[in-house]
């Protein structure tokens, strides 16, 4: 069941989509991998991962939370 939620809460998913649409979403590599094929349209994905580990399908990769926040802030300022 890797990558699937053990429950279906349509209202919760709609709220998440509404809150994150047009913004950056920071997540860990293990959370990103199962959804990488489909991605998260309308959102910039920043994946936290160990240094030197590339995340080819993510929009950005960061090796620390502070780096991920810096990327997200930079993206917000550019838009």
KEGUSE-351486 format. One record per residue (C-alpha): x, y, z. Coordinates in steps of 0.1 Angstrom, whole numbers, plus 5000, padded with zeros to 4 digits. Layout:
BEGIN
XYZ;...
! end
This chain:
BEGIN
500050005000;503050224997;502150574985;498450534991;496450685019;494650425040;491550645039;489550855015;488451195028;487351394998;486751715018;490251695033;491851644999;489851934985;490952155014;494552055009;494352124972;492752464978;495252575004;498352464984;497352554948;499752814935;502152774964;505252564973;504852234990;507752095010;507851725016;510351455023;511751224997;509750915009;506451115006;507351244972;508450924955;505050754954;503451054938;506351174916;504851024885;501751224888;503251524905;501251804920;499952024892;499652394901;502152364930;505952384932;507252084950;510452114971;511751774982;513851745013;516651485007;520151415017;522851615000;523951504965;520751294961;518951424930;515151444927;514751464890;511051494889;510651744917;510752114910;513552164935;515451964961;516852084994;519051925020;517652105050;514352265060;516052605061;517152565025;513652445015;512152755031;514652975014;513752824980;510052864987;510553224998;512553304966;509853144944;507153354962;509053674956;509453594919;505753554914;
! end
